[in-house]
Amino acid sequence: MSKSLIIVESPAKTKTLKNFLGADYTIEASMGHVRDLPKSKLGVDVEKDFEPQYVAIPERRDVLKKLKAAAGKADTVYLASDPDREGEAIAWHLQESLKLKDAKRIQFNEITRTAVTEALQNAHEIDIDLVNAQQARRVLDRLVGYKLSPLLWRKVKRNLSAGRVQSVAVRLICDREREILAFVPVEYWSITASLTPKEKEHLFNAKLFTKNGEKIEIHNQKESDELLKALEGADYVVEKIKKSERKRNPAPPFITSTLQQESSRKLNYAARRTMMLAQQLYEGIDLGELGSVGLITYMRTDSTRVAKEAQEEARDYINKTYGPTYVPEKPRQVSRKGAQDAHEAIRPTSVLRHPDEIKHFLNNDQYKLYRLIWQRFLASQMSPAVFDVVSVDIGAAGMMFRATGSTVKFQGFIKVYTEGKDDDKVVADEEQPPLPPLVEGQVLDLRELLPEQHFTEPPPRFTEATLVRTLEEKGIGRPSTYASIISTIQDRKYVELREKKFFPTELGFIVTDQLVRHFPVIMDVEFTAGVETKLDNVEEGALDWVQLLSEFYGPFEKDLEEAQEKMERVKIEPKESDQVCPNCGKKMLIREGRFGEFLGCAGYPECKTTAPLTKPVDVKCPLCAEGDIVEKKSRKGKVFYGCNRYPDCTFVSWDKPTNKVCPQCGGLLGERRFKGRLTGYRCTNSECDYQKARGKEETESGEAAKAPEAEAVE
């Protein structure tokens, strides 16, 4: 008896699907895209309706061979790639590559028995409009990247890249930095009175805000001193008390961008790390006897819609756990203007899977992100929080001070979760500490008058969270692309992330200025946002994708021709390091080479001394105990660690040495990392086999990793 074949994107999904689909289904993974534009050339025929020249991805040839064999044995083939533009394109490429005539497209927002069964019952044809929207984006990005990047190589330096969205993101960071540099602070003062009722000590602060009924502005110390003198010996009398009740509604469940923002604020996870973990939770986690279970819904979405069944389950859980007062009268459903409503918000597939009950099945990072998603969703379906807010006006010498305080009347959703805030967000009145009981006409004791000098501040630098928020607000790119954009602009060294804030580099300024000067349309924020709207129109079948490309390419080609002639060549001068040449005593400069940055003598070409660029690790060498450990890079750009006394000391390690002591031999432990994430520790002594996993996560098999060859240090 022949089976039906389901083709998904990743092997993790096959494991989860096999957990509840019967023996009638064979499940295979495409490993993502199987075809793409060629790497070695443009791969787009601009003379023939921008026809893409797709080729099989070399690494997928064996996969395609296996899928073709499986499809030949199946009576029905279901294409179950992710439920978005990219997933639709993958399904179409599979259909074309495998020459499938009657393949059926299925989509599920969550990998559960119910969702997959429903998807199989509602199989349909591939949505060619969705495919064309993805093709249009892919071709647009290829045209910009493959035309602009070589231009930058010739005019600035090699290995640079430009992108339709990434270059605009860098521009935002550069523009913000220029605002900060050009900002002129303005002095102003405030006066705060520290007061208490006479009857019972309860200090609270009130700020001076009016004089003779007009809002007061204190520009300098002289004005502040004059006001302080006028307040000498004054009585402080409660003149007006205003009480109100304020409700605060919970934030809606996560969409892709808000998940990235909140994960950055609360967990300090980069956008790429957040999406990697969310992918794991979506595709399935082994829950012991339950097998592999998809824990969250699809993580690439801009919709806050929640399925009725999920709402009912959440409301029932809230009622049983916290009581009926925590359940709103009607289910809470928040809609977003312009959102693609095909998907739900990001939520747990079952709110009954409490994070703490499945914690032992998750690694620490997975647990933290799942808990964040679970708490946010549950809170989104709860009653509002209610605050009693009190505002008190206090008169003194013709001036008015104001104090605001609040108390929680009903916790509502904040019993479970409160949303994080960015640096530029203002604290709400209901977050002020409570005031003592007061009555109008009451005379208060002044304990202290506190004048304070302030200066207006420039706009804050972008963090990952605020950059994602700004990109979304301005309609630049799509939430699913933000993680890769943020990684790319750092990898290309256009920006640096220091103390969680983005700083543009000199290279970032140079490239941005060149592109703005010669390609003002592409670098325009509104134009970039307009392209996203047009791509949405293609997806909806309201705009032909070839027309979109044609309207874009004509003006772009003209700008490109002019830039080839008029863009001036920029020479980036090497920077001085704090090291001196061991041969001639001149400064060593940080230069750019084929394999990245290195140190070269300022006396070149007379002195050709070079050395690897190193970063101190603040750990003494465990081998010689004299030198210091430094971070280095091999000729292929891979980071390793070695002693700064090389070649006198030959200590090298892929693991970053720490000051933690090995309990087995007394040597130093090195941090083991996978894709930047700490996974455990291993002894840096090559004679010792001690290694320890971080939490539940396993290290590699007991075999020690091969140490980098000593020649890499040269």
Buried (B, 14 or more C-beta within 10 A) or exposed (E): EEBBBBBBBBEBBBBBBBBBBEEEBBBBBBBBBBBBBBEEEBBBEBEEEBBBEBBBBEEBEEBBEBBEEBBEEBEBBBBBBBBBBBBBBBBBBBBEBBEBEEBBBBBBBBBBEEBBEEBBEEBEEBBEBBBBBBBBBBBBBBBBBBBBBEBBEEBBBEEBBBBBBBBBBBBBBBBBBEEBEEEEEEEBBBBBBBBBBEEEEEEBBBBBBBBEEEEBEBEEEEBBEEBBEBBEEBEBBBBEBEEEEBEBBBBBBBBBBBBBBBBBBBBEBBBBBBBBBBBBBBBBBBBEEEBBBBBBBBBBBBBBBBBEEBBEBBBEBBEEEBEEEBBBEEBBEBEBEEBBEBBBBBBBBBBEBBBEEBBEBBBBBBBBBBBBBBBBBBBBBBBBBBBBBBBBBBBBBEBBBBBBBBEBBBBBBBBBBBBBEBEEEEEEBBEBEBBBEBEEEBEBEBEEBEBEEEEEEBEEBBBBBBBBBBBBEBBBBBBBBBBBBBBBBBEBBBBBBEEBBBBBBEBBBBBBBBBBEBBEEBBBBEBBBEBBEBBBBBBEEEBBBBEBBEEBBEEBEEBBEEBEEEBEEBEEEBEEBEBEBEEEEBBBBBBBEEEBBBBBBBBBEEBEBBBBBBEEBEBBBBBEEEBBBBBBBBEEEEEBBBBBBBEEBBBBBBBBBBEBEBEBBEBBBBBBBEEEBBBBBBBBBEEBEBBBBBEEBEBBEEEBEEBBEEEBBE
